[in-house]
């Protein structure tokens, strides 16, 4: 399979008109600004590659993406900043920059199939909901666990999750932070195909191949109509989410939520 | 469990960060303005209480709420007041949509007509096979109200809503669950406990995060409900003057299919 482009944390391959973009941060594939930026760059460059008609987004290791790494104190700092990794830049960048990169993912043209072979948690769920379709397995876990952390949903999920599974189900996920298994995720509409774990990637490639057999001009034009305004809605959603996240990051509840998560216990929140 | 506030039509108790607001007009819990007003007042008071993080709305008796109390002497006056945003019943109804804490409905029995409107106000619903869900307005020669033209399509989609409105059909708890009218289906005697369990799961999450998130998820919702009630009221006002409304009300009392003539 021919490899295209050079990236630090992802690998892009192209074969039979289908590109696979693989996240290479096993086992949990925690994301940061740099990772999201690399995925956006890959999608944008695949838009210009006529040999690519559809894309599979997949991940190496146990989790699809376990979100931002709140527990190592590195991914997000208490002062509302994220450690910048852009091209060796050591300066701290606000989380807002992360969402600018996230919105780029929603502005590219070619259909994307997510291969969700393991946990998609928090912001990782946000990344998992970006593709047009999702293939998953019973072992996968889907959770918007933000309120368990004393935090607020982000990565555009207040828009993407609501549009994919309906407002009632999105609210249930947000207000309870409950974890859903792969089969539940499929019956809720969070994923579109359920297969055994060892077939997730091949089933995703199969769906992407089926798309690639259709007229590329027709598919892209239709996707543009079907996703009309989506990137703008995601952008507006991230702005609102960011405002609340910034406020909550300074609360005692957020510190307690992160601590409770590390200690694997129910947090003792105080509304402050 | 501690009693909270003092009300005539409802009882409010708070335990383990979860409030239970119980409608106490058994067996059918027909609603009138004082009832809706007290529920709105309870929700607003609970918004101010740090002890409360989520709310269960439940009812005593066989029905959850079988609709409007037609014996209420204020009813005709209420229904004839068509000034936008000025209807006394709907002023109280819309207040319920403006409060900030998540609400779980424990729908243990019939939720009919305006009672369905009340049942669709909470964020989530727990129900049982014995419950009945019906927007029976058109069976009565009347028009859906209580904001249902907004709350129902936003919960179950337009097609399911149209089916309910145009047929006036009654749906059982299992069907309601499949259609998205309720999120949890349990045996009848477990409805209240399951609603408290869901409310407790919410109460374990960060209260600031949940309230902030709910504000975003419900953005504009109360305003959409208010506009819907204005529109519904206009249609209801027109229909109340028709021969069909009289026939529909009569047929309902006599438990037969109405003979409508389109006037």
HADDOCK unambig.tbl for C-alpha pairs under 7 A between the chains (distance, minus, plus):
assign (segid A and resid 147 and name CA) (segid B and resid 205 and name CA) 5.21 0.50 0.50
assign (segid A and resid 147 and name CA) (segid B and resid 206 and name CA) 5.14 0.50 0.50
assign (segid A and resid 147 and name CA) (segid B and resid 209 and name CA) 5.32 0.50 0.50
assign (segid A and resid 147 and name CA) (segid B and resid 210 and name CA) 6.22 0.50 0.50
assign (segid A and resid 148 and name CA) (segid B and resid 205 and name CA) 4.82 0.50 0.50
assign (segid A and resid 148 and name CA) (segid B and resid 206 and name CA) 6.02 0.50 0.50
assign (segid A and resid 150 and name CA) (segid B and resid 206 and name CA) 4.67 0.50 0.50
assign (segid A and resid 150 and name CA) (segid B and resid 209 and name CA) 5.93 0.50 0.50
assign (segid A and resid 151 and name CA) (segid B and resid 209 and name CA) 5.51 0.50 0.50
assign (segid A and resid 152 and name CA) (segid B and resid 209 and name CA) 5.14 0.50 0.50
assign (segid A and resid 152 and name CA) (segid B and resid 213 and name CA) 6.52 0.50 0.50
assign (segid A and resid 158 and name CA) (segid B and resid 217 and name CA) 6.90 0.50 0.50
assign (segid A and resid 168 and name CA) (segid B and resid 155 and name CA) 6.44 0.50 0.50
assign (segid A and resid 175 and name CA) (segid B and resid 202 and name CA) 5.46 0.50 0.50
assign (segid A and resid 175 and name CA) (segid B and resid 210 and name CA) 5.51 0.50 0.50
assign (segid A and resid 176 and name CA) (segid B and resid 201 and name CA) 5.65 0.50 0.50
assign (segid A and resid 176 and name CA) (segid B and resid 202 and name CA) 4.67 0.50 0.50
assign (segid A and resid 176 and name CA) (segid B and resid 205 and name CA) 6.49 0.50 0.50
assign (segid A and resid 244 and name CA) (segid B and resid 212 and name CA) 6.99 0.50 0.50
assign (segid A and resid 253 and name CA) (segid B and resid 206 and name CA) 6.91 0.50 0.50
assign (segid A and resid 269 and name CA) (segid B and resid 206 and name CA) 5.90 0.50 0.50
assign (segid A and resid 271 and name CA) (segid B and resid 207 and name CA) 5.74 0.50 0.50
assign (segid A and resid 271 and name CA) (segid B and resid 208 and name CA) 5.74 0.50 0.50
